[in-house]
Amino acid sequence: MNNLPRKGICHVLLAALLALTGLGCGGGLRVTRINSAEKKPNNVWVFFTVEEGDEPVGGLTADKFKIYEDGELVSEFESKQTIQNPEVAAVMYTMLLVDMSGSITESGQADALVDAAQSFSERVGKQQKVGVYAFDGEAKIHSVVPFTEAQGSVKGGLEGLRRYKPKDPSTNLHGAVVEGLKELKKELDKDKRPLKFGTLVVFSDGTDRARRVPRNVMRDEMAKSDYDNYEMFAVGVGAEIEKARLDEIGRDGTELVSDQAKVQDAFNKIAAKIEAHMKRFYLLSYCTPSRAGEHEVEIVAERTEPKASGSLEYKFSAEGFGPPPECNPDTPPTFDLKDTRPQGSDDKGGGPGVKASGSVKVNK
């Protein structure tokens, strides 16, 4: 190093810095474990997300993942690895929470809102259940369309909003968000699948004038660990919308428009984000060659164009593993209901509630 010219030293240090920070040609993928499980005879399931920066990475097939156990590559022929449909283990609901206060119903905005809500519900409803709720100045939110997969039910329920008359014309925005999250969780909890993901989309045209719930109470509710697996979006329209600070509600995306003619475009953008976010989920299933003891697993995701990769690591126990019967990689997973929190950076180990790490690799 001492024999290198100063410019050469700078280049070496810069290259090292780029590698450490995950920057460079080709970029890097972030692979994050959400849950994992193993079961006799020798099945292993790993549920994870793949992202690049803030963007989801979808469409990776089973052959784009390499599985290592204790540092050695597991043969694809031996593992019979496959990508299962995430819906066998995960349930995803979206709640559309619309402002039907007097400023909406008395200003002629209801028709444009209903048209946009119908288009949004039809689009998102192709992949998950959608429920529509309304709020005004009252303390409680009002069910318009229960969570359903029947498209006709959604359209029929939304038509009723064209004639909606609020009992209280004020705007209970903060309270509606709190009630919406609680109702969304209650509906998700009814499903027996262990992994639950909720999306709350809030539409409003103004500030919270009812003052039933302080802003900080709303923020505290949103920050609860109950909603770690939830995404929250907001759509705002009108002159007052800057004062409403909807970006605090739409922490995963906010669309603000100046007039109702652009409401449809705003909803389309949010729907596109929800569709994209769903594509980041992967459920990898394989048959492990391990037959006893604890093992370190590394799953490497590789994208061809543009070239990039990333990996996750965790541990599992293969005690007592081994056929018969023969391992079937299409067997649905048996995830622990208690271990459904998103995995962070605390630990590389497994076990209920233990967070595992995702890492980024760079291809130059």
ZIZI-V99627 format. One line per field, one symbol per residue. ss: DSSP state (~ for helix, > for strand, _ for the rest). phi: phi as a letter, one per 30 degrees, with the letter a starting at -180 (. if undefined). psi: psi as a letter, one per 30 degrees, with the letter a starting at -180 (. if undefined). A space follows every 10 residues. Layout:
# ZIZI-V99627
ss=???
phi=???
psi=???
This chain:
# ZIZI-V99627
ss=_____~~~~~ ~~~~~~~~~~ ~________> >>>>>>>>>_ __>>>>>>>> >>__>>____ _~~~>>>>>_ _>>__~~~~_ _>>>_~~~_> >>>>>>>>>_ _~~~~____~ ~~~~~~~~~~ ~~~~____>> >>>>>_____ _>>>>>>>__ ~~~~~~~~~~ ~~~_______ __~~~~~~~~ ~~~~~~~~~_ ____>>>>>> >>>>______ ____~~~~~~ ~~__~~~__> >>>>>>>___ ~~~~_~~~__ ___>>>>__~ ~~~~~~~~~~ ~~~~~~~~__ >>>>>>>___ ___>>>>>>> >>>____>>> >>>>>>>___ __________ __________ __________ ______>>>> >___
phi=.ddddedddd dddddddddd cickdjibcc cbdcaaabad dadbbbcacb bbiccdccid ceddccccbh icdddddddh dbcddeddbb cbbbccccdc dedddccide ddddeddddd ddddddbadb bcbcbbcddc dbdcbddacd dddddddded ddcdbddbdd bcdddddddd dddddddddd ddddcbbcbc cccacaddcd hdbdeddddd dddddecdcc cbbbbbbjdd ddddhddddd dclbccbdbd dcdedddddd edddeddddd dbbcbacddd baicbccbcc cbcdbddaaa bbbacbccdi dkdddddcdd dddbddddcb dddcbdacdc jeiddcccbb cccc
psi=effkleeeee eeeeeeeeee gglakfalkj jkkellllkk ehkkkkkllk ljbgkkjlgk lefgkkkkkh fkkkkeeefh kljlkffffk kkkkkjjkjh lefeffggfe eeeeeeeeee eeeeffflkk kklllbflel lkkejlklgj eeeeeeeeef ffgkjkejfa jieeeeeeee eeeeeeeeff kfkfkkkkkk jkklgaljfe hekleeeeee effkffgegl kklkkkklef feffhffeei fgkkjklflf fgeeeeeeee eeeeeeefff kkjkkljkfk flakkkkkkk kkkejlklll llklllkgkg lklllkkjff kllikkffig kkkbgelgla lkfkkllllk lkk.
